Amino acid sequence: MDENPVMAGGARMSATIKSFMAAIAILGATSVVSGPIMACELPFDLQNGHMADASQIMGNYNALIFCLQELEPQGADNTVQYRSANGQLAGAGPLADGQLLTGVSGAAPVASALVAGNGIRIINSPGHVKVALTATGQSGSLYSQILSPTPTSSGTGLTNWFNQASAVLTESPVGSSLGAPTSGASQNLSGRFMPAPQPPYSITALVASTFNSTAKASIGIGWYDGSGKLHLVSYVTDNGNPPYFEIQKWTSATSLSGVDFASAKNVFSQPVWLQLTDDGTSISFGFSQDGFTFNKLYTTAKSSGWLGAGGYSNVIFFINPNGGSAIGTLMSWRID
């Protein structure tokens, strides 16, 4: 007769069963063997001091073998392992340089590469992905070292209308534009504003105006107190004369109260860089033709400024279509 591998009273076991029993002892002889991916369910709970027959031992043995087979890595070399819908291992990849595993709702992850949006460059290399602006100096284009990403209303935070009237907002590949029909012989500011950052800060903007005006149309940036008064740096047309800069004080969208500073009429070319600075105590207005070195046009203490100490609470981008239809385009917007 064939020898029974399990003998009562300490009989001999076969080498296979002895090895399996040792494995069970190492695993703690529990009914669940947990791994990093899944749990192995053993049909029989064998504890120290219990008498087991061959069918129980082989049942646990076969369950463990089946479980280990399920844990066998799948796919080609260098694939990423994941648990599939049927509870078994599956492999994704191998991944190419710069690829990532991307989730798919209700399905297995897929290998995919980052896709560059407008103004973005993606550079893939082994174990590394670089995401950069195209305007980082590498393109060699004008202003590329200092341009921000293409401004949008949501990206800049300029989402609130000031005196919208007939003005419209247009988002384009070059930036965020405000357009308005002529206000005739009357002043009529329209703009988009946002809450001012916490001081200290500076805001640097590249602006372009598309005017055909017989009067003093303007475009620029500045501060708005939230109720009606504005303190602005304005790029102003002058009845066909060379454009110039003014630091303007307004009591409302249609009422210019005065001018703190007016520059010489030096035919400042477009687009122009404008800058607002608030150090917590003082505010200042500046302009630049290169976007890096700025000429300060006007500085004043906030406590004695046009808007008062607490009035410099909003920042605005505006146009004034006095004497002709106007388009003002915000081509760069950076807060430092």
GUROSE-621050 format. One record per residue (C-alpha): residue number from 1; residue in three letters; x, y, z. Coordinates in Angstrom, 1 decimal. Layout:
(pt NUM 'ALA' (X Y Z))
...
This chain:
(pt 1 'MET' (0.0 0.0 0.0))
(pt 2 'ASP' (1.1 3.6 -0.6))
(pt 3 'GLU' (2.3 5.3 2.5))
(pt 4 'ASN' (-0.1 7.9 3.9))
(pt 5 'PRO' (1.9 11.2 4.2))
(pt 6 'VAL' (0.1 12.0 7.5))
(pt 7 'MET' (0.5 9.4 10.2))
(pt 8 'ALA' (-1.3 9.6 13.6))
(pt 9 'GLY' (0.8 10.0 16.7))
(pt 10 'GLY' (3.8 11.7 15.0))
(pt 11 'ALA' (4.1 9.5 11.9))
(pt 12 'ARG' (6.4 10.5 9.1))
(pt 13 'MET' (5.4 13.1 6.5))
(pt 14 'SER' (6.7 13.3 2.9))
(pt 15 'ALA' (9.3 15.9 2.1))
(pt 16 'THR' (6.8 17.9 0.1))
(pt 17 'ILE' (4.3 18.1 3.0))
(pt 18 'LYS' (7.1 19.0 5.5))
(pt 19 'SER' (8.2 21.9 3.3))
(pt 20 'PHE' (4.6 23.1 2.9))
(pt 21 'MET' (4.1 22.9 6.7))
(pt 22 'ALA' (7.2 24.9 7.2))
(pt 23 'ALA' (5.9 27.5 4.8))
(pt 24 'ILE' (2.6 27.6 6.7))
(pt 25 'ALA' (4.5 28.0 10.0))
(pt 26 'ILE' (6.5 30.9 8.5))
(pt 27 'LEU' (3.4 32.5 7.3))
(pt 28 'GLY' (1.8 32.3 10.7))
(pt 29 'ALA' (-0.6 29.4 9.8))
(pt 30 'THR' (-3.4 31.9 9.2))
(pt 31 'SER' (-6.2 31.6 6.8))
(pt 32 'VAL' (-5.3 34.8 5.0))
(pt 33 'VAL' (-1.8 35.4 3.6))
(pt 34 'SER' (-1.5 39.2 2.8))
(pt 35 'GLY' (0.8 40.5 0.1))
(pt 36 'PRO' (1.5 44.1 -1.1))
(pt 37 'ILE' (-1.1 43.7 -3.9))
(pt 38 'MET' (-3.8 41.2 -2.8))
(pt 39 'ALA' (-4.7 38.7 0.0))
(pt 40 'CYS' (-4.4 34.9 -0.4))
(pt 41 'GLU' (-7.4 33.1 1.1))
(pt 42 'LEU' (-6.5 29.7 2.5))
(pt 43 'PRO' (-9.5 27.3 2.8))
(pt 44 'PHE' (-8.4 25.7 6.1))
(pt 45 'ASP' (-7.3 27.4 9.3))
(pt 46 'LEU' (-4.5 25.2 10.7))
(pt 47 'GLN' (-3.4 26.1 14.2))
(pt 48 'ASN' (-0.6 24.6 16.3))
(pt 49 'GLY' (-1.8 21.4 18.1))
(pt 50 'HIS' (-4.5 20.7 15.5))
(pt 51 'MET' (-4.5 17.4 13.7))
(pt 52 'ALA' (-4.7 17.9 9.9))
(pt 53 'ASP' (-5.2 15.4 7.1))
(pt 54 'ALA' (-3.6 15.5 3.7))
(pt 55 'SER' (-6.7 16.9 2.0))
(pt 56 'GLN' (-6.6 20.0 4.2))
(pt 57 'ILE' (-2.9 20.5 3.8))
(pt 58 'MET' (-3.1 20.0 0.0))
(pt 59 'GLY' (-6.1 22.3 -0.2))
(pt 60 'ASN' (-4.1 25.1 1.5))
(pt 61 'TYR' (-1.1 24.2 -0.7))
(pt 62 'ASN' (-3.0 24.4 -3.9))
(pt 63 'ALA' (-4.7 27.7 -2.8))
(pt 64 'LEU' (-1.3 29.2 -2.1))
(pt 65 'ILE' (0.2 28.0 -5.4))
(pt 66 'PHE' (-2.8 29.5 -7.3))
(pt 67 'CYS' (-2.4 32.8 -5.4))
(pt 68 'LEU' (1.3 32.9 -6.2))
(pt 69 'GLN' (0.5 32.4 -9.8))
(pt 70 'GLU' (-1.8 35.3 -9.7))
(pt 71 'LEU' (1.0 37.4 -8.3))
(pt 72 'GLU' (3.3 36.5 -11.1))
(pt 73 'PRO' (4.4 39.8 -12.9))
(pt 74 'GLN' (2.6 40.2 -16.2))
(pt 75 'GLY' (3.7 41.9 -19.5))
(pt 76 'ALA' (7.1 42.7 -20.9))
(pt 77 'ASP' (10.2 43.7 -18.9))
(pt 78 'ASN' (9.9 47.1 -17.2))
(pt 79 'THR' (6.2 47.2 -17.2))
(pt 80 'VAL' (4.3 48.8 -14.3))
(pt 81 'GLN' (2.1 46.3 -12.5))
(pt 82 'TYR' (-1.5 47.0 -11.4))
(pt 83 'ARG' (-4.5 45.0 -10.3))
(pt 84 'SER' (-6.9 44.4 -13.2))
(pt 85 'ALA' (-10.7 44.2 -13.1))
(pt 86 'ASN' (-10.6 40.4 -12.5))
(pt 87 'GLY' (-8.3 40.8 -9.5))
(pt 88 'GLN' (-5.2 39.6 -11.2))
(pt 89 'LEU' (-1.9 41.4 -12.0))
(pt 90 'ALA' (-1.6 43.2 -15.3))
(pt 91 'GLY' (1.2 45.2 -16.8))
(pt 92 'ALA' (1.1 48.7 -18.4))
(pt 93 'GLY' (3.9 49.9 -20.6))
(pt 94 'PRO' (6.9 49.7 -20.7))
(pt 95 'LEU' (6.9 53.5 -20.7))
(pt 96 'ALA' (8.8 55.6 -23.2))
(pt 97 'ASP' (10.9 58.6 -22.1))
(pt 98 'GLY' (8.7 61.1 -20.2))
(pt 99 'GLN' (5.6 59.0 -20.3))
(pt 100 'LEU' (3.3 58.7 -17.3))
(pt 101 'LEU' (0.5 56.4 -16.3))
(pt 102 'THR' (-2.8 58.2 -16.7))
(pt 103 'GLY' (-6.0 57.3 -15.1))
(pt 104 'VAL' (-9.1 56.3 -17.2))
(pt 105 'SER' (-12.5 56.2 -15.4))
(pt 106 'GLY' (-13.7 52.6 -15.0))
(pt 107 'ALA' (-10.8 51.2 -17.0))
(pt 108 'ALA' (-7.1 50.3 -16.8))
(pt 109 'PRO' (-4.5 53.1 -16.7))
(pt 110 'VAL' (-2.7 53.9 -19.9))
(pt 111 'ALA' (0.7 55.2 -20.8))
(pt 112 'SER' (0.6 58.7 -22.1))
(pt 113 'ALA' (2.8 61.8 -22.6))
(pt 114 'LEU' (2.1 65.3 -21.4))
(pt 115 'VAL' (0.7 67.5 -24.1))
(pt 116 'ALA' (2.0 71.1 -24.4))
(pt 117 'GLY' (-0.6 73.8 -24.3))
(pt 118 'ASN' (-0.3 77.3 -25.8))
(pt 119 'GLY' (3.1 78.8 -24.9))
(pt 120 'ILE' (4.4 75.7 -23.2))
(pt 121 'ARG' (7.2 73.3 -24.1))
(pt 122 'ILE' (7.5 69.7 -23.0))
(pt 123 'ILE' (11.0 68.2 -23.0))
(pt 124 'ASN' (11.1 64.4 -22.3))
(pt 125 'SER' (14.2 62.5 -21.3))
(pt 126 'PRO' (14.9 59.2 -19.5))
(pt 127 'GLY' (13.4 59.5 -16.0))
(pt 128 'HIS' (12.7 63.2 -16.4))
(pt 129 'VAL' (10.1 65.6 -17.8))
(pt 130 'LYS' (10.7 69.3 -18.1))
(pt 131 'VAL' (7.7 71.7 -18.5))
(pt 132 'ALA' (8.7 75.2 -19.5))
(pt 133 'LEU' (7.3 78.4 -21.0))
(pt 134 'THR' (8.2 78.9 -24.6))
(pt 135 'ALA' (9.0 82.5 -23.5))
(pt 136 'THR' (11.9 81.7 -21.3))
(pt 137 'GLY' (14.7 83.1 -23.4))
(pt 138 'GLN' (15.2 79.9 -25.3))
(pt 139 'SER' (13.1 81.1 -28.3))
(pt 140 'GLY' (15.1 84.3 -28.7))
(pt 141 'SER' (12.0 86.3 -29.5))
(pt 142 'LEU' (11.5 89.9 -28.4))
(pt 143 'TYR' (10.7 90.1 -24.6))
(pt 144 'SER' (10.9 86.3 -24.4))
(pt 145 'GLN' (13.0 86.5 -21.2))
(pt 146 'ILE' (10.3 88.4 -19.3))
(pt 147 'LEU' (6.9 87.7 -20.9))
(pt 148 'SER' (4.3 86.0 -18.7))
(pt 149 'PRO' (2.1 83.2 -20.0))
(pt 150 'THR' (-0.5 84.6 -22.4))
(pt 151 'PRO' (-2.9 86.7 -20.1))
(pt 152 'THR' (-6.5 85.6 -19.7))
(pt 153 'SER' (-9.1 87.0 -17.4))
(pt 154 'SER' (-9.1 83.9 -15.3))
(pt 155 'GLY' (-5.3 83.6 -15.3))
(pt 156 'THR' (-4.7 87.2 -14.3))
(pt 157 'GLY' (-7.7 87.5 -11.9))
(pt 158 'LEU' (-9.1 90.5 -13.7))
(pt 159 'THR' (-12.6 89.0 -13.7))
(pt 160 'ASN' (-14.8 92.0 -12.5))
(pt 161 'TRP' (-16.2 94.7 -14.8))
(pt 162 'PHE' (-15.9 98.3 -14.0))
(pt 163 'ASN' (-18.4 100.3 -16.0))
(pt 164 'GLN' (-18.8 97.7 -18.7))
(pt 165 'ALA' (-21.2 99.8 -20.7))
(pt 166 'SER' (-20.7 98.7 -24.4))
(pt 167 'ALA' (-17.2 97.3 -23.8))
(pt 168 'VAL' (-16.5 93.6 -24.6))
(pt 169 'LEU' (-13.7 91.3 -23.5))
(pt 170 'THR' (-11.9 89.1 -26.1))
(pt 171 'GLU' (-9.4 86.4 -25.3))
(pt 172 'SER' (-6.9 85.7 -28.1))
(pt 173 'PRO' (-3.5 84.0 -28.7))
(pt 174 'VAL' (-1.8 87.4 -27.9))
(pt 175 'GLY' (-3.7 88.2 -24.7))
(pt 176 'SER' (-6.8 89.7 -23.2))
(pt 177 'SER' (-8.4 92.6 -25.1))
(pt 178 'LEU' (-11.0 95.2 -24.1))
(pt 179 'GLY' (-12.8 96.8 -27.0))
(pt 180 'ALA' (-15.4 99.6 -26.9))
(pt 181 'PRO' (-17.1 101.9 -29.4))
(pt 182 'THR' (-16.3 105.6 -29.3))
(pt 183 'SER' (-17.6 107.6 -26.4))
(pt 184 'GLY' (-17.5 110.7 -28.6))
(pt 185 'ALA' (-16.4 113.9 -26.9))
(pt 186 'SER' (-17.0 112.4 -23.4))
(pt 187 'GLN' (-14.6 110.5 -21.2))
(pt 188 'ASN' (-15.8 107.0 -20.4))
(pt 189 'LEU' (-13.5 104.5 -18.7))
(pt 190 'SER' (-14.3 100.8 -18.9))
(pt 191 'GLY' (-12.1 98.1 -17.3))
(pt 192 'ARG' (-11.6 94.8 -15.6))
(pt 193 'PHE' (-10.4 94.7 -12.0))
(pt 194 'MET' (-9.2 92.3 -9.3))
(pt 195 'PRO' (-8.5 92.6 -5.5))
(pt 196 'ALA' (-5.0 94.0 -5.0))
(pt 197 'PRO' (-2.3 91.5 -3.7))
(pt 198 'GLN' (-1.1 91.8 -0.2))
(pt 199 'PRO' (1.8 94.4 -0.1))
(pt 200 'PRO' (4.6 94.5 -0.9))
(pt 201 'TYR' (4.2 93.7 -4.5))
(pt 202 'SER' (4.7 95.0 -8.1))
(pt 203 'ILE' (2.5 94.4 -11.1))
(pt 204 'THR' (4.2 94.6 -14.5))
(pt 205 'ALA' (2.0 94.7 -17.6))
(pt 206 'LEU' (2.7 94.9 -21.4))
(pt 207 'VAL' (-0.1 96.8 -23.0))
(pt 208 'ALA' (-1.0 97.8 -26.6))
(pt 209 'SER' (-3.6 100.3 -27.8))
(pt 210 'THR' (-5.4 100.2 -31.1))
(pt 211 'PHE' (-6.9 103.7 -31.4))
(pt 212 'ASN' (-8.1 106.0 -34.1))
(pt 213 'SER' (-8.9 109.0 -31.9))
(pt 214 'THR' (-9.2 112.7 -32.5))
(pt 215 'ALA' (-9.2 113.3 -28.7))
(pt 216 'LYS' (-7.5 112.0 -25.6))
(pt 217 'ALA' (-8.2 108.3 -25.7))
(pt 218 'SER' (-6.2 106.2 -23.3))
(pt 219 'ILE' (-5.2 102.7 -22.0))
(pt 220 'GLY' (-3.4 101.7 -18.9))
(pt 221 'ILE' (-3.5 100.2 -15.4))
(pt 222 'GLY' (-3.9 101.5 -11.9))
(pt 223 'TRP' (-5.8 101.3 -8.7))
(pt 224 'TYR' (-9.5 101.4 -8.0))
(pt 225 'ASP' (-11.0 102.0 -4.5))
(pt 226 'GLY' (-14.1 99.9 -5.2))
(pt 227 'SER' (-16.6 102.7 -5.1))
(pt 228 'GLY' (-15.7 105.1 -7.9))
(pt 229 'LYS' (-12.3 106.7 -7.5))
(pt 230 'LEU' (-9.3 105.6 -9.6))
(pt 231 'HIS' (-5.6 106.4 -9.6))
(pt 232 'LEU' (-4.1 105.4 -13.0))
(pt 233 'VAL' (-1.1 105.4 -15.2))
(pt 234 'SER' (-2.4 106.3 -18.7))
(pt 235 'TYR' (-0.9 106.0 -22.2))
(pt 236 'VAL' (-2.7 108.9 -23.8))
(pt 237 'THR' (-3.3 109.9 -27.4))
(pt 238 'ASP' (-3.4 113.7 -27.9))
(pt 239 'ASN' (-5.5 115.0 -30.8))
(pt 240 'GLY' (-3.0 113.6 -33.3))
(pt 241 'ASN' (0.1 114.7 -31.4))
(pt 242 'PRO' (2.6 112.3 -30.0))
(pt 243 'PRO' (1.3 110.0 -27.2))
(pt 244 'TYR' (2.5 110.5 -23.7))
(pt 245 'PHE' (1.9 109.3 -20.1))
(pt 246 'GLU' (-0.3 110.8 -17.4))
(pt 247 'ILE' (-0.9 109.8 -13.8))
(pt 248 'GLN' (-4.6 110.5 -13.6))
(pt 249 'LYS' (-7.1 111.0 -10.8))
(pt 250 'TRP' (-10.7 110.1 -11.5))
(pt 251 'THR' (-13.8 110.5 -9.3))
(pt 252 'SER' (-15.9 108.2 -11.5))
(pt 253 'ALA' (-15.8 106.5 -14.9))
(pt 254 'THR' (-16.7 109.7 -16.7))
(pt 255 'SER' (-15.0 112.4 -14.5))
(pt 256 'LEU' (-11.3 113.1 -14.6))
(pt 257 'SER' (-10.4 115.1 -11.5))
(pt 258 'GLY' (-6.8 116.0 -12.2))
(pt 259 'VAL' (-3.3 114.9 -13.2))
(pt 260 'ASP' (-0.5 114.2 -10.8))
(pt 261 'PHE' (2.1 114.0 -13.5))
(pt 262 'ALA' (2.4 114.4 -17.3))
(pt 263 'SER' (5.4 113.2 -19.3))
(pt 264 'ALA' (7.1 114.8 -22.2))
(pt 265 'LYS' (5.6 113.9 -25.6))
(pt 266 'ASN' (8.5 111.7 -26.7))
(pt 267 'VAL' (6.7 109.5 -29.2))
(pt 268 'PHE' (6.8 106.5 -26.8))
(pt 269 'SER' (6.5 103.4 -29.1))
(pt 270 'GLN' (4.1 100.5 -28.6))
(pt 271 'PRO' (3.6 98.2 -26.9))
(pt 272 'VAL' (4.6 99.8 -23.6))
(pt 273 'TRP' (5.4 98.2 -20.3))
(pt 274 'LEU' (3.6 99.7 -17.3))
(pt 275 'GLN' (4.3 99.0 -13.6))
(pt 276 'LEU' (2.5 99.5 -10.3))
(pt 277 'THR' (4.3 99.1 -7.0))
(pt 278 'ASP' (3.0 99.0 -3.5))
(pt 279 'ASP' (5.5 98.5 -0.6))
(pt 280 'GLY' (2.8 98.9 2.0))
(pt 281 'THR' (3.5 102.5 2.7))
(pt 282 'SER' (4.0 104.1 -0.7))
(pt 283 'ILE' (2.7 103.5 -4.2))
(pt 284 'SER' (4.4 104.3 -7.5))
(pt 285 'PHE' (3.8 104.2 -11.2))
(pt 286 'GLY' (6.4 103.4 -13.8))
(pt 287 'PHE' (7.0 102.7 -17.5))
(pt 288 'SER' (9.6 100.9 -19.6))
(pt 289 'GLN' (10.4 100.2 -23.2))
(pt 290 'ASP' (12.4 97.0 -22.5))
(pt 291 'GLY' (10.3 95.5 -19.7))
(pt 292 'PHE' (13.2 95.3 -17.3))
(pt 293 'THR' (14.4 98.8 -16.5))
(pt 294 'PHE' (11.6 101.1 -15.4))
(pt 295 'ASN' (11.4 104.9 -15.2))
(pt 296 'LYS' (9.3 105.9 -12.1))
(pt 297 'LEU' (6.8 108.5 -13.2))
(pt 298 'TYR' (5.2 109.3 -9.8))
(pt 299 'THR' (5.4 108.1 -6.2))
(pt 300 'THR' (3.3 109.1 -3.2))
(pt 301 'ALA' (2.6 107.9 0.3))
(pt 302 'LYS' (-0.6 105.8 0.5))
(pt 303 'SER' (-1.8 107.9 3.5))
(pt 304 'SER' (-1.8 111.0 1.4))
(pt 305 'GLY' (-2.5 109.4 -2.0))
(pt 306 'TRP' (-5.6 110.1 -4.0))
(pt 307 'LEU' (-7.4 107.0 -2.8))
(pt 308 'GLY' (-6.3 107.2 0.8))
(pt 309 'ALA' (-4.5 104.6 2.9))
(pt 310 'GLY' (-7.1 101.9 2.4))
(pt 311 'GLY' (-8.2 102.8 -1.1))
(pt 312 'TYR' (-5.6 101.0 -3.1))
(pt 313 'SER' (-7.6 97.8 -2.7))
(pt 314 'ASN' (-8.2 96.9 -6.3))
(pt 315 'VAL' (-6.0 96.8 -9.5))
(pt 316 'ILE' (-7.6 97.6 -12.8))
(pt 317 'PHE' (-6.8 97.3 -16.6))
(pt 318 'PHE' (-8.8 99.9 -18.5))
(pt 319 'ILE' (-9.5 101.7 -21.8))
(pt 320 'ASN' (-11.0 105.1 -22.5))
(pt 321 'PRO' (-12.4 105.4 -26.1))
(pt 322 'ASN' (-12.6 109.1 -26.1))
(pt 323 'GLY' (-12.8 110.5 -29.7))
(pt 324 'GLY' (-12.8 107.1 -31.4))
(pt 325 'SER' (-13.3 103.4 -31.0))
(pt 326 'ALA' (-10.6 101.7 -28.9))
(pt 327 'ILE' (-9.1 98.3 -28.3))
(pt 328 'GLY' (-6.6 97.8 -25.4))
(pt 329 'THR' (-4.7 94.5 -25.3))
(pt 330 'LEU' (-3.0 93.1 -22.2))
(pt 331 'MET' (-0.1 91.1 -23.6))
(pt 332 'SER' (1.8 90.2 -20.4))
(pt 333 'TRP' (0.8 90.3 -16.7))
(pt 334 'ARG' (3.2 89.5 -13.9))
(pt 335 'ILE' (2.9 89.9 -10.2))
(pt 336 'ASP' (6.1 89.9 -8.1))
